[in-house]
Amino acid sequence: MHTYKLRARDDRDSVIEEIDFECFSIAGALDKAKAMVRAGHADLFEDGMPVCSMELVAETGVWVVDKPRYSER
């Protein structure tokens, strides 16, 4: 099982929430992350390494998943 960190950001790019959780796979972690984040932007880390950035682009729950924007700080 891997340890993940979800770091949610507001429109000014300030960290507003960090959530640590465990999951068996990246696919499962992405599903959990999409359900947990309440902000429009988030970054996902696996075992301290950046995995991807996420952006909510529609109120219907459509997420764009892209390359990581930040390293672990």
CHARMM internal coordinates of N, CA and C (Angstrom, degrees):
IC EDIT
DIST 1 N 1 CA 1.4482
DIST 1 CA 1 C 1.5287
ANGL 1 N 1 CA 1 C 108.39
DIST 1 C 2 N 1.3138
ANGL 1 CA 1 C 2 N 116.05
DIHE 1 N 1 CA 1 C 2 N 141.62
DIST 2 N 2 CA 1.4604
ANGL 1 C 2 N 2 CA 121.68
DIHE 1 CA 1 C 2 N 2 CA -178.62
DIST 2 CA 2 C 1.5240
ANGL 2 N 2 CA 2 C 110.59
DIHE 1 C 2 N 2 CA 2 C -106.08
DIST 2 C 3 N 1.3254
ANGL 2 CA 2 C 3 N 115.30
DIHE 2 N 2 CA 2 C 3 N 155.00
DIST 3 N 3 CA 1.4553
ANGL 2 C 3 N 3 CA 122.11
DIHE 2 CA 2 C 3 N 3 CA 176.84
DIST 3 CA 3 C 1.5211
ANGL 3 N 3 CA 3 C 108.35
DIHE 2 C 3 N 3 CA 3 C -99.37
DIST 3 C 4 N 1.3190
ANGL 3 CA 3 C 4 N 116.45
DIHE 3 N 3 CA 3 C 4 N 131.12
DIST 4 N 4 CA 1.4607
ANGL 3 C 4 N 4 CA 122.41
DIHE 3 CA 3 C 4 N 4 CA -179.13
DIST 4 CA 4 C 1.5189
ANGL 4 N 4 CA 4 C 109.97
DIHE 3 C 4 N 4 CA 4 C -120.62
DIST 4 C 5 N 1.3172
ANGL 4 CA 4 C 5 N 115.41
DIHE 4 N 4 CA 4 C 5 N 152.38
DIST 5 N 5 CA 1.4559
ANGL 4 C 5 N 5 CA 122.56
DIHE 4 CA 4 C 5 N 5 CA 173.51
DIST 5 CA 5 C 1.5227
ANGL 5 N 5 CA 5 C 106.88
DIHE 4 C 5 N 5 CA 5 C -128.61
DIST 5 C 6 N 1.3122
ANGL 5 CA 5 C 6 N 115.30
DIHE 5 N 5 CA 5 C 6 N 128.93
DIST 6 N 6 CA 1.4454
ANGL 5 C 6 N 6 CA 121.63
DIHE 5 CA 5 C 6 N 6 CA 175.47
DIST 6 CA 6 C 1.5223
ANGL 6 N 6 CA 6 C 107.09
DIHE 5 C 6 N 6 CA 6 C -109.77
DIST 6 C 7 N 1.3058
ANGL 6 CA 6 C 7 N 116.26
DIHE 6 N 6 CA 6 C 7 N 121.88
DIST 7 N 7 CA 1.4671
ANGL 6 C 7 N 7 CA 121.53
DIHE 6 CA 6 C 7 N 7 CA -177.94
DIST 7 CA 7 C 1.5327
ANGL 7 N 7 CA 7 C 108.24
DIHE 6 C 7 N 7 CA 7 C -115.57
DIST 7 C 8 N 1.3367
ANGL 7 CA 7 C 8 N 116.38
DIHE 7 N 7 CA 7 C 8 N 107.52
DIST 8 N 8 CA 1.4598
ANGL 7 C 8 N 8 CA 122.17
DIHE 7 CA 7 C 8 N 8 CA -179.41
DIST 8 CA 8 C 1.5190
ANGL 8 N 8 CA 8 C 109.86
DIHE 7 C 8 N 8 CA 8 C -86.53
DIST 8 C 9 N 1.3321
ANGL 8 CA 8 C 9 N 115.87
DIHE 8 N 8 CA 8 C 9 N 142.61
DIST 9 N 9 CA 1.4624
ANGL 8 C 9 N 9 CA 122.20
DIHE 8 CA 8 C 9 N 9 CA -178.66
DIST 9 CA 9 C 1.5198
ANGL 9 N 9 CA 9 C 110.34
DIHE 8 C 9 N 9 CA 9 C -127.84
DIST 9 C 10 N 1.3287
ANGL 9 CA 9 C 10 N 115.33
DIHE 9 N 9 CA 9 C 10 N 148.46
DIST 10 N 10 CA 1.4617
ANGL 9 C 10 N 10 CA 119.91
DIHE 9 CA 9 C 10 N 10 CA 176.88
DIST 10 CA 10 C 1.5301
ANGL 10 N 10 CA 10 C 109.53
DIHE 9 C 10 N 10 CA 10 C -88.28
DIST 10 C 11 N 1.3214
ANGL 10 CA 10 C 11 N 116.45
DIHE 10 N 10 CA 10 C 11 N -175.87
DIST 11 N 11 CA 1.4756
ANGL 10 C 11 N 11 CA 121.17
DIHE 10 CA 10 C 11 N 11 CA -177.32
DIST 11 CA 11 C 1.5195
ANGL 11 N 11 CA 11 C 113.35
DIHE 10 C 11 N 11 CA 11 C -66.50
DIST 11 C 12 N 1.3372
ANGL 11 CA 11 C 12 N 117.48
DIHE 11 N 11 CA 11 C 12 N -19.32
DIST 12 N 12 CA 1.4689
ANGL 11 C 12 N 12 CA 121.44
DIHE 11 CA 11 C 12 N 12 CA 176.63
DIST 12 CA 12 C 1.5257
ANGL 12 N 12 CA 12 C 111.06
DIHE 11 C 12 N 12 CA 12 C -92.75
DIST 12 C 13 N 1.3414
ANGL 12 CA 12 C 13 N 116.71
DIHE 12 N 12 CA 12 C 13 N 8.45
DIST 13 N 13 CA 1.4610
ANGL 12 C 13 N 13 CA 124.13
DIHE 12 CA 12 C 13 N 13 CA 177.32
DIST 13 CA 13 C 1.5327
ANGL 13 N 13 CA 13 C 112.99
DIHE 12 C 13 N 13 CA 13 C 70.90
DIST 13 C 14 N 1.3216
ANGL 13 CA 13 C 14 N 117.36
DIHE 13 N 13 CA 13 C 14 N 20.17
DIST 14 N 14 CA 1.4699
ANGL 13 C 14 N 14 CA 121.30
DIHE 13 CA 13 C 14 N 14 CA 175.92
DIST 14 CA 14 C 1.5224
ANGL 14 N 14 CA 14 C 109.31
DIHE 13 C 14 N 14 CA 14 C -88.55
DIST 14 C 15 N 1.3179
ANGL 14 CA 14 C 15 N 116.56
DIHE 14 N 14 CA 14 C 15 N 140.18
DIST 15 N 15 CA 1.4628
ANGL 14 C 15 N 15 CA 120.96
DIHE 14 CA 14 C 15 N 15 CA 177.45
DIST 15 CA 15 C 1.5218
ANGL 15 N 15 CA 15 C 108.19
DIHE 14 C 15 N 15 CA 15 C -69.03
DIST 15 C 16 N 1.3278
ANGL 15 CA 15 C 16 N 116.45
DIHE 15 N 15 CA 15 C 16 N 125.25
DIST 16 N 16 CA 1.4625
ANGL 15 C 16 N 16 CA 120.44
DIHE 15 CA 15 C 16 N 16 CA -179.83
DIST 16 CA 16 C 1.5252
ANGL 16 N 16 CA 16 C 112.46
DIHE 15 C 16 N 16 CA 16 C -112.45
DIST 16 C 17 N 1.3452
ANGL 16 CA 16 C 17 N 116.39
DIHE 16 N 16 CA 16 C 17 N -15.59
DIST 17 N 17 CA 1.4601
ANGL 16 C 17 N 17 CA 119.36
DIHE 16 CA 16 C 17 N 17 CA -179.22
DIST 17 CA 17 C 1.5196
ANGL 17 N 17 CA 17 C 109.31
DIHE 16 C 17 N 17 CA 17 C -163.12
DIST 17 C 18 N 1.3341
ANGL 17 CA 17 C 18 N 115.66
DIHE 17 N 17 CA 17 C 18 N 142.03
DIST 18 N 18 CA 1.4643
ANGL 17 C 18 N 18 CA 121.47
DIHE 17 CA 17 C 18 N 18 CA 172.56
DIST 18 CA 18 C 1.5189
ANGL 18 N 18 CA 18 C 107.87
DIHE 17 C 18 N 18 CA 18 C -128.75
DIST 18 C 19 N 1.3164
ANGL 18 CA 18 C 19 N 116.11
DIHE 18 N 18 CA 18 C 19 N 131.37
DIST 19 N 19 CA 1.4508
ANGL 18 C 19 N 19 CA 121.64
DIHE 18 CA 18 C 19 N 19 CA -178.94
DIST 19 CA 19 C 1.5203
ANGL 19 N 19 CA 19 C 108.08
DIHE 18 C 19 N 19 CA 19 C -127.07
DIST 19 C 20 N 1.3229
ANGL 19 CA 19 C 20 N 116.78
DIHE 19 N 19 CA 19 C 20 N 125.65
DIST 20 N 20 CA 1.4638
ANGL 19 C 20 N 20 CA 122.34
DIHE 19 CA 19 C 20 N 20 CA 175.14
DIST 20 CA 20 C 1.5187
ANGL 20 N 20 CA 20 C 108.37
DIHE 19 C 20 N 20 CA 20 C -101.36
DIST 20 C 21 N 1.3465
ANGL 20 CA 20 C 21 N 116.20
DIHE 20 N 20 CA 20 C 21 N 137.83
DIST 21 N 21 CA 1.4649
ANGL 20 C 21 N 21 CA 120.19
DIHE 20 CA 20 C 21 N 21 CA 177.94
DIST 21 CA 21 C 1.5218
ANGL 21 N 21 CA 21 C 109.27
DIHE 20 C 21 N 21 CA 21 C -155.79
DIST 21 C 22 N 1.3224
ANGL 21 CA 21 C 22 N 116.06
DIHE 21 N 21 CA 21 C 22 N 167.56
DIST 22 N 22 CA 1.4590
ANGL 21 C 22 N 22 CA 121.50
DIHE 21 CA 21 C 22 N 22 CA 178.02
DIST 22 CA 22 C 1.5191
ANGL 22 N 22 CA 22 C 109.36
DIHE 21 C 22 N 22 CA 22 C -116.95
DIST 22 C 23 N 1.3260
ANGL 22 CA 22 C 23 N 114.91
DIHE 22 N 22 CA 22 C 23 N 150.22
DIST 23 N 23 CA 1.4544
ANGL 22 C 23 N 23 CA 120.87
DIHE 22 CA 22 C 23 N 23 CA 179.96
DIST 23 CA 23 C 1.5264
ANGL 23 N 23 CA 23 C 108.33
DIHE 22 C 23 N 23 CA 23 C -157.07
DIST 23 C 24 N 1.3192
ANGL 23 CA 23 C 24 N 116.08
DIHE 23 N 23 CA 23 C 24 N 157.69
DIST 24 N 24 CA 1.4624
ANGL 23 C 24 N 24 CA 120.59
DIHE 23 CA 23 C 24 N 24 CA -179.01
DIST 24 CA 24 C 1.5255
ANGL 24 N 24 CA 24 C 113.57
DIHE 23 C 24 N 24 CA 24 C -80.61
DIST 24 C 25 N 1.3351
ANGL 24 CA 24 C 25 N 117.72
DIHE 24 N 24 CA 24 C 25 N -26.32
DIST 25 N 25 CA 1.4652
ANGL 24 C 25 N 25 CA 119.59
DIHE 24 CA 24 C 25 N 25 CA -174.93
DIST 25 CA 25 C 1.5229
ANGL 25 N 25 CA 25 C 111.21
DIHE 24 C 25 N 25 CA 25 C -146.48
DIST 25 C 26 N 1.3210
ANGL 25 CA 25 C 26 N 115.20
DIHE 25 N 25 CA 25 C 26 N 163.57
DIST 26 N 26 CA 1.4605
ANGL 25 C 26 N 26 CA 121.71
DIHE 25 CA 25 C 26 N 26 CA 175.43
DIST 26 CA 26 C 1.5267
ANGL 26 N 26 CA 26 C 110.49
DIHE 25 C 26 N 26 CA 26 C -61.34
DIST 26 C 27 N 1.3232
ANGL 26 CA 26 C 27 N 117.27
DIHE 26 N 26 CA 26 C 27 N -42.49
DIST 27 N 27 CA 1.4659
ANGL 26 C 27 N 27 CA 120.72
DIHE 26 CA 26 C 27 N 27 CA -179.76
DIST 27 CA 27 C 1.5270
ANGL 27 N 27 CA 27 C 110.66
DIHE 26 C 27 N 27 CA 27 C -59.40
DIST 27 C 28 N 1.3156
ANGL 27 CA 27 C 28 N 116.47
DIHE 27 N 27 CA 27 C 28 N -44.97
DIST 28 N 28 CA 1.4586
ANGL 27 C 28 N 28 CA 120.65
DIHE 27 CA 27 C 28 N 28 CA 177.94
DIST 28 CA 28 C 1.5134
ANGL 28 N 28 CA 28 C 111.87
DIHE 27 C 28 N 28 CA 28 C -65.00
DIST 28 C 29 N 1.3337
ANGL 28 CA 28 C 29 N 116.76
DIHE 28 N 28 CA 28 C 29 N -38.70
DIST 29 N 29 CA 1.4665
ANGL 28 C 29 N 29 CA 121.13
DIHE 28 CA 28 C 29 N 29 CA 179.28
DIST 29 CA 29 C 1.5260
ANGL 29 N 29 CA 29 C 110.72
DIHE 28 C 29 N 29 CA 29 C -65.36
DIST 29 C 30 N 1.3241
ANGL 29 CA 29 C 30 N 117.81
DIHE 29 N 29 CA 29 C 30 N -40.19
DIST 30 N 30 CA 1.4653
ANGL 29 C 30 N 30 CA 120.69
DIHE 29 CA 29 C 30 N 30 CA 177.92
DIST 30 CA 30 C 1.5260
ANGL 30 N 30 CA 30 C 110.87
DIHE 29 C 30 N 30 CA 30 C -63.97
DIST 30 C 31 N 1.3324
ANGL 30 CA 30 C 31 N 116.50
DIHE 30 N 30 CA 30 C 31 N -41.97
DIST 31 N 31 CA 1.4626
ANGL 30 C 31 N 31 CA 119.55
DIHE 30 CA 30 C 31 N 31 CA 177.96
DIST 31 CA 31 C 1.5227
ANGL 31 N 31 CA 31 C 110.93
DIHE 30 C 31 N 31 CA 31 C -61.53
DIST 31 C 32 N 1.3349
ANGL 31 CA 31 C 32 N 116.38
DIHE 31 N 31 CA 31 C 32 N -44.73
DIST 32 N 32 CA 1.4646
ANGL 31 C 32 N 32 CA 120.19
DIHE 31 CA 31 C 32 N 32 CA 178.60
DIST 32 CA 32 C 1.5186
ANGL 32 N 32 CA 32 C 110.81
DIHE 31 C 32 N 32 CA 32 C -63.78
DIST 32 C 33 N 1.3268
ANGL 32 CA 32 C 33 N 116.61
DIHE 32 N 32 CA 32 C 33 N -43.42
DIST 33 N 33 CA 1.4619
ANGL 32 C 33 N 33 CA 121.37
DIHE 32 CA 32 C 33 N 33 CA -177.63
DIST 33 CA 33 C 1.5283
ANGL 33 N 33 CA 33 C 110.63
DIHE 32 C 33 N 33 CA 33 C -61.12
DIST 33 C 34 N 1.3124
ANGL 33 CA 33 C 34 N 117.18
DIHE 33 N 33 CA 33 C 34 N -44.09
DIST 34 N 34 CA 1.4638
ANGL 33 C 34 N 34 CA 120.79
DIHE 33 CA 33 C 34 N 34 CA -179.72
DIST 34 CA 34 C 1.5235
ANGL 34 N 34 CA 34 C 111.49
DIHE 33 C 34 N 34 CA 34 C -61.51
DIST 34 C 35 N 1.3199
ANGL 34 CA 34 C 35 N 116.50
DIHE 34 N 34 CA 34 C 35 N -34.64
DIST 35 N 35 CA 1.4632
ANGL 34 C 35 N 35 CA 120.71
DIHE 34 CA 34 C 35 N 35 CA -179.54
DIST 35 CA 35 C 1.5311
ANGL 35 N 35 CA 35 C 112.01
DIHE 34 C 35 N 35 CA 35 C -78.15
DIST 35 C 36 N 1.3355
ANGL 35 CA 35 C 36 N 117.71
DIHE 35 N 35 CA 35 C 36 N -27.87
DIST 36 N 36 CA 1.4613
ANGL 35 C 36 N 36 CA 121.13
DIHE 35 CA 35 C 36 N 36 CA -173.98
DIST 36 CA 36 C 1.5207
ANGL 36 N 36 CA 36 C 114.39
DIHE 35 C 36 N 36 CA 36 C -88.92
DIST 36 C 37 N 1.3053
ANGL 36 CA 36 C 37 N 117.67
DIHE 36 N 36 CA 36 C 37 N -34.81
DIST 37 N 37 CA 1.4690
ANGL 36 C 37 N 37 CA 119.87
DIHE 36 CA 36 C 37 N 37 CA -172.31
DIST 37 CA 37 C 1.5291
ANGL 37 N 37 CA 37 C 110.56
DIHE 36 C 37 N 37 CA 37 C -75.54
DIST 37 C 38 N 1.3181
ANGL 37 CA 37 C 38 N 115.45
DIHE 37 N 37 CA 37 C 38 N 138.02
DIST 38 N 38 CA 1.4578
ANGL 37 C 38 N 38 CA 121.04
DIHE 37 CA 37 C 38 N 38 CA 179.67
DIST 38 CA 38 C 1.5264
ANGL 38 N 38 CA 38 C 111.91
DIHE 37 C 38 N 38 CA 38 C -109.97
DIST 38 C 39 N 1.3093
ANGL 38 CA 38 C 39 N 116.86
DIHE 38 N 38 CA 38 C 39 N -10.09
DIST 39 N 39 CA 1.4645
ANGL 38 C 39 N 39 CA 121.75
DIHE 38 CA 38 C 39 N 39 CA -179.91
DIST 39 CA 39 C 1.5263
ANGL 39 N 39 CA 39 C 109.31
DIHE 38 C 39 N 39 CA 39 C -89.85
DIST 39 C 40 N 1.3113
ANGL 39 CA 39 C 40 N 115.59
DIHE 39 N 39 CA 39 C 40 N 173.41
DIST 40 N 40 CA 1.4554
ANGL 39 C 40 N 40 CA 120.22
DIHE 39 CA 39 C 40 N 40 CA 179.74
DIST 40 CA 40 C 1.5130
ANGL 40 N 40 CA 40 C 114.38
DIHE 39 C 40 N 40 CA 40 C -85.50
DIST 40 C 41 N 1.3460
ANGL 40 CA 40 C 41 N 117.39
DIHE 40 N 40 CA 40 C 41 N -14.03
DIST 41 N 41 CA 1.4607
ANGL 40 C 41 N 41 CA 122.03
DIHE 40 CA 40 C 41 N 41 CA -179.05
DIST 41 CA 41 C 1.5310
ANGL 41 N 41 CA 41 C 108.86
DIHE 40 C 41 N 41 CA 41 C -133.68
DIST 41 C 42 N 1.3199
ANGL 41 CA 41 C 42 N 115.55
DIHE 41 N 41 CA 41 C 42 N 144.64
DIST 42 N 42 CA 1.4635
ANGL 41 C 42 N 42 CA 119.48
DIHE 41 CA 41 C 42 N 42 CA 177.32
DIST 42 CA 42 C 1.5151
ANGL 42 N 42 CA 42 C 109.49
DIHE 41 C 42 N 42 CA 42 C -155.07
DIST 42 C 43 N 1.3266
ANGL 42 CA 42 C 43 N 114.79
DIHE 42 N 42 CA 42 C 43 N 158.37
DIST 43 N 43 CA 1.4595
ANGL 42 C 43 N 43 CA 122.42
DIHE 42 CA 42 C 43 N 43 CA 175.61
DIST 43 CA 43 C 1.5204
ANGL 43 N 43 CA 43 C 107.44
DIHE 42 C 43 N 43 CA 43 C -125.02
DIST 43 C 44 N 1.3328
ANGL 43 CA 43 C 44 N 116.36
DIHE 43 N 43 CA 43 C 44 N 138.48
DIST 44 N 44 CA 1.4551
ANGL 43 C 44 N 44 CA 121.94
DIHE 43 CA 43 C 44 N 44 CA -178.70
DIST 44 CA 44 C 1.5225
ANGL 44 N 44 CA 44 C 109.14
DIHE 43 C 44 N 44 CA 44 C -115.09
DIST 44 C 45 N 1.3385
ANGL 44 CA 44 C 45 N 115.74
DIHE 44 N 44 CA 44 C 45 N 132.91
DIST 45 N 45 CA 1.4633
ANGL 44 C 45 N 45 CA 123.09
DIHE 44 CA 44 C 45 N 45 CA 179.08
DIST 45 CA 45 C 1.5266
ANGL 45 N 45 CA 45 C 108.95
DIHE 44 C 45 N 45 CA 45 C -121.88
DIST 45 C 46 N 1.3369
ANGL 45 CA 45 C 46 N 116.30
DIHE 45 N 45 CA 45 C 46 N 141.64
DIST 46 N 46 CA 1.4594
ANGL 45 C 46 N 46 CA 122.11
DIHE 45 CA 45 C 46 N 46 CA 175.77
DIST 46 CA 46 C 1.5194
ANGL 46 N 46 CA 46 C 107.99
DIHE 45 C 46 N 46 CA 46 C -117.74
DIST 46 C 47 N 1.3239
ANGL 46 CA 46 C 47 N 116.37
DIHE 46 N 46 CA 46 C 47 N 120.67
DIST 47 N 47 CA 1.4657
ANGL 46 C 47 N 47 CA 121.73
DIHE 46 CA 46 C 47 N 47 CA -179.70
DIST 47 CA 47 C 1.5303
ANGL 47 N 47 CA 47 C 111.48
DIHE 46 C 47 N 47 CA 47 C 49.57
DIST 47 C 48 N 1.3413
ANGL 47 CA 47 C 48 N 116.46
DIHE 47 N 47 CA 47 C 48 N 39.40
DIST 48 N 48 CA 1.4609
ANGL 47 C 48 N 48 CA 122.19
DIHE 47 CA 47 C 48 N 48 CA 176.72
DIST 48 CA 48 C 1.5175
ANGL 48 N 48 CA 48 C 115.52
DIHE 47 C 48 N 48 CA 48 C 86.41
DIST 48 C 49 N 1.3192
ANGL 48 CA 48 C 49 N 117.91
DIHE 48 N 48 CA 48 C 49 N -6.35
DIST 49 N 49 CA 1.4622
ANGL 48 C 49 N 49 CA 121.56
DIHE 48 CA 48 C 49 N 49 CA -179.26
DIST 49 CA 49 C 1.5295
ANGL 49 N 49 CA 49 C 110.14
DIHE 48 C 49 N 49 CA 49 C -103.52
DIST 49 C 50 N 1.3461
ANGL 49 CA 49 C 50 N 117.98
DIHE 49 N 49 CA 49 C 50 N 138.24
DIST 50 N 50 CA 1.4692
ANGL 49 C 50 N 50 CA 119.59
DIHE 49 CA 49 C 50 N 50 CA 179.65
DIST 50 CA 50 C 1.5250
ANGL 50 N 50 CA 50 C 111.42
DIHE 49 C 50 N 50 CA 50 C -64.86
DIST 50 C 51 N 1.3238
ANGL 50 CA 50 C 51 N 115.60
DIHE 50 N 50 CA 50 C 51 N 136.14
DIST 51 N 51 CA 1.4616
ANGL 50 C 51 N 51 CA 121.86
DIHE 50 CA 50 C 51 N 51 CA 179.32
DIST 51 CA 51 C 1.5212
ANGL 51 N 51 CA 51 C 110.48
DIHE 50 C 51 N 51 CA 51 C -106.63
DIST 51 C 52 N 1.3448
ANGL 51 CA 51 C 52 N 116.04
DIHE 51 N 51 CA 51 C 52 N -52.48
DIST 52 N 52 CA 1.4558
ANGL 51 C 52 N 52 CA 119.61
DIHE 51 CA 51 C 52 N 52 CA -176.82
DIST 52 CA 52 C 1.5206
ANGL 52 N 52 CA 52 C 110.56
DIHE 51 C 52 N 52 CA 52 C -165.58
DIST 52 C 53 N 1.3203
ANGL 52 CA 52 C 53 N 114.51
DIHE 52 N 52 CA 52 C 53 N 166.83
DIST 53 N 53 CA 1.4574
ANGL 52 C 53 N 53 CA 121.29
DIHE 52 CA 52 C 53 N 53 CA 168.45
DIST 53 CA 53 C 1.5232
ANGL 53 N 53 CA 53 C 106.35
DIHE 52 C 53 N 53 CA 53 C -108.99
DIST 53 C 54 N 1.3180
ANGL 53 CA 53 C 54 N 115.48
DIHE 53 N 53 CA 53 C 54 N 154.85
DIST 54 N 54 CA 1.4612
ANGL 53 C 54 N 54 CA 121.20
DIHE 53 CA 53 C 54 N 54 CA -178.20
DIST 54 CA 54 C 1.5247
ANGL 54 N 54 CA 54 C 108.20
DIHE 53 C 54 N 54 CA 54 C -134.32
DIST 54 C 55 N 1.3257
ANGL 54 CA 54 C 55 N 115.61
DIHE 54 N 54 CA 54 C 55 N 144.05
DIST 55 N 55 CA 1.4621
ANGL 54 C 55 N 55 CA 120.05
DIHE 54 CA 54 C 55 N 55 CA 177.15
DIST 55 CA 55 C 1.5187
ANGL 55 N 55 CA 55 C 108.91
DIHE 54 C 55 N 55 CA 55 C -139.19
DIST 55 C 56 N 1.3316
ANGL 55 CA 55 C 56 N 116.14
DIHE 55 N 55 CA 55 C 56 N 127.13
DIST 56 N 56 CA 1.4531
ANGL 55 C 56 N 56 CA 121.70
DIHE 55 CA 55 C 56 N 56 CA 175.89
DIST 56 CA 56 C 1.5224
ANGL 56 N 56 CA 56 C 107.57
DIHE 55 C 56 N 56 CA 56 C -78.97
DIST 56 C 57 N 1.3356
ANGL 56 CA 56 C 57 N 116.71
DIHE 56 N 56 CA 56 C 57 N 119.58
DIST 57 N 57 CA 1.4648
ANGL 56 C 57 N 57 CA 119.77
DIHE 56 CA 56 C 57 N 57 CA -175.15
DIST 57 CA 57 C 1.5225
ANGL 57 N 57 CA 57 C 113.00
DIHE 56 C 57 N 57 CA 57 C -110.83
DIST 57 C 58 N 1.3135
ANGL 57 CA 57 C 58 N 117.71
DIHE 57 N 57 CA 57 C 58 N -3.32
DIST 58 N 58 CA 1.4618
ANGL 57 C 58 N 58 CA 120.96
DIHE 57 CA 57 C 58 N 58 CA 178.32
DIST 58 CA 58 C 1.5197
ANGL 58 N 58 CA 58 C 109.45
DIHE 57 C 58 N 58 CA 58 C -151.11
DIST 58 C 59 N 1.3131
ANGL 58 CA 58 C 59 N 115.51
DIHE 58 N 58 CA 58 C 59 N 145.29
DIST 59 N 59 CA 1.4530
ANGL 58 C 59 N 59 CA 120.00
DIHE 58 CA 58 C 59 N 59 CA 179.56
DIST 59 CA 59 C 1.5215
ANGL 59 N 59 CA 59 C 112.21
DIHE 58 C 59 N 59 CA 59 C -66.28
DIST 59 C 60 N 1.3217
ANGL 59 CA 59 C 60 N 117.07
DIHE 59 N 59 CA 59 C 60 N -11.46
DIST 60 N 60 CA 1.4635
ANGL 59 C 60 N 60 CA 121.02
DIHE 59 CA 59 C 60 N 60 CA 179.10
DIST 60 CA 60 C 1.5241
ANGL 60 N 60 CA 60 C 111.56
DIHE 59 C 60 N 60 CA 60 C -81.51
DIST 60 C 61 N 1.3306
ANGL 60 CA 60 C 61 N 117.42
DIHE 60 N 60 CA 60 C 61 N -1.38
DIST 61 N 61 CA 1.4519
ANGL 60 C 61 N 61 CA 120.64
DIHE 60 CA 60 C 61 N 61 CA 177.08
DIST 61 CA 61 C 1.5131
ANGL 61 N 61 CA 61 C 114.65
DIHE 60 C 61 N 61 CA 61 C 98.57
DIST 61 C 62 N 1.3160
ANGL 61 CA 61 C 62 N 118.34
DIHE 61 N 61 CA 61 C 62 N 20.36
DIST 62 N 62 CA 1.4660
ANGL 61 C 62 N 62 CA 121.81
DIHE 61 CA 61 C 62 N 62 CA 178.56
DIST 62 CA 62 C 1.5244
ANGL 62 N 62 CA 62 C 109.00
DIHE 61 C 62 N 62 CA 62 C -82.75
DIST 62 C 63 N 1.3297
ANGL 62 CA 62 C 63 N 116.22
DIHE 62 N 62 CA 62 C 63 N 124.40
DIST 63 N 63 CA 1.4594
ANGL 62 C 63 N 63 CA 122.73
DIHE 62 CA 62 C 63 N 63 CA -179.89
DIST 63 CA 63 C 1.5231
ANGL 63 N 63 CA 63 C 110.21
DIHE 62 C 63 N 63 CA 63 C -113.20
DIST 63 C 64 N 1.3203
ANGL 63 CA 63 C 64 N 116.60
DIHE 63 N 63 CA 63 C 64 N 140.08
DIST 64 N 64 CA 1.4604
ANGL 63 C 64 N 64 CA 122.41
DIHE 63 CA 63 C 64 N 64 CA 170.10
DIST 64 CA 64 C 1.5264
ANGL 64 N 64 CA 64 C 105.93
DIHE 63 C 64 N 64 CA 64 C -102.01
DIST 64 C 65 N 1.3153
ANGL 64 CA 64 C 65 N 115.93
DIHE 64 N 64 CA 64 C 65 N 124.30
DIST 65 N 65 CA 1.4647
ANGL 64 C 65 N 65 CA 121.77
DIHE 64 CA 64 C 65 N 65 CA 178.72
DIST 65 CA 65 C 1.5175
ANGL 65 N 65 CA 65 C 107.06
DIHE 64 C 65 N 65 CA 65 C -106.69
DIST 65 C 66 N 1.3441
ANGL 65 CA 65 C 66 N 116.05
DIHE 65 N 65 CA 65 C 66 N 128.05
DIST 66 N 66 CA 1.4589
ANGL 65 C 66 N 66 CA 121.27
DIHE 65 CA 65 C 66 N 66 CA -173.66
DIST 66 CA 66 C 1.5302
ANGL 66 N 66 CA 66 C 109.32
DIHE 65 C 66 N 66 CA 66 C -133.89
DIST 66 C 67 N 1.3144
ANGL 66 CA 66 C 67 N 116.41
DIHE 66 N 66 CA 66 C 67 N -179.43
DIST 67 N 67 CA 1.4704
ANGL 66 C 67 N 67 CA 121.56
DIHE 66 CA 66 C 67 N 67 CA 177.91
DIST 67 CA 67 C 1.5293
ANGL 67 N 67 CA 67 C 110.27
DIHE 66 C 67 N 67 CA 67 C -61.38
DIST 67 C 68 N 1.2973
ANGL 67 CA 67 C 68 N 118.62
DIHE 67 N 67 CA 67 C 68 N 158.69
DIST 68 N 68 CA 1.4590
ANGL 67 C 68 N 68 CA 121.44
DIHE 67 CA 67 C 68 N 68 CA 179.90
DIST 68 CA 68 C 1.5339
ANGL 68 N 68 CA 68 C 111.49
DIHE 67 C 68 N 68 CA 68 C -62.18
DIST 68 C 69 N 1.3302
ANGL 68 CA 68 C 69 N 115.71
DIHE 68 N 68 CA 68 C 69 N 142.38
DIST 69 N 69 CA 1.4642
ANGL 68 C 69 N 69 CA 120.99
DIHE 68 CA 68 C 69 N 69 CA 177.30
DIST 69 CA 69 C 1.5144
ANGL 69 N 69 CA 69 C 111.45
DIHE 68 C 69 N 69 CA 69 C -98.69
DIST 69 C 70 N 1.3303
ANGL 69 CA 69 C 70 N 117.06
DIHE 69 N 69 CA 69 C 70 N -27.37
DIST 70 N 70 CA 1.4566
ANGL 69 C 70 N 70 CA 121.76
DIHE 69 CA 69 C 70 N 70 CA -172.32
DIST 70 CA 70 C 1.5180
ANGL 70 N 70 CA 70 C 110.64
DIHE 69 C 70 N 70 CA 70 C -133.68
DIST 70 C 71 N 1.3105
ANGL 70 CA 70 C 71 N 115.11
DIHE 70 N 70 CA 70 C 71 N 153.35
DIST 71 N 71 CA 1.4692
ANGL 70 C 71 N 71 CA 119.82
DIHE 70 CA 70 C 71 N 71 CA 170.42
DIST 71 CA 71 C 1.5250
ANGL 71 N 71 CA 71 C 107.00
DIHE 70 C 71 N 71 CA 71 C -93.65
DIST 71 C 72 N 1.3014
ANGL 71 CA 71 C 72 N 116.79
DIHE 71 N 71 CA 71 C 72 N 167.06
DIST 72 N 72 CA 1.4778
ANGL 71 C 72 N 72 CA 121.94
DIHE 71 CA 71 C 72 N 72 CA 178.40
DIST 72 CA 72 C 1.5091
ANGL 72 N 72 CA 72 C 108.79
DIHE 71 C 72 N 72 CA 72 C -63.56
DIST 72 C 73 N 1.3220
ANGL 72 CA 72 C 73 N 116.87
DIHE 72 N 72 CA 72 C 73 N 135.10
DIST 73 N 73 CA 1.4641
ANGL 72 C 73 N 73 CA 120.72
DIHE 72 CA 72 C 73 N 73 CA 179.68
DIST 73 CA 73 C 1.5013
ANGL 73 N 73 CA 73 C 108.88
DIHE 72 C 73 N 73 CA 73 C -122.66
END
COOR INIT
IC SEED 1 N 1 CA 1 C
IC BUILD
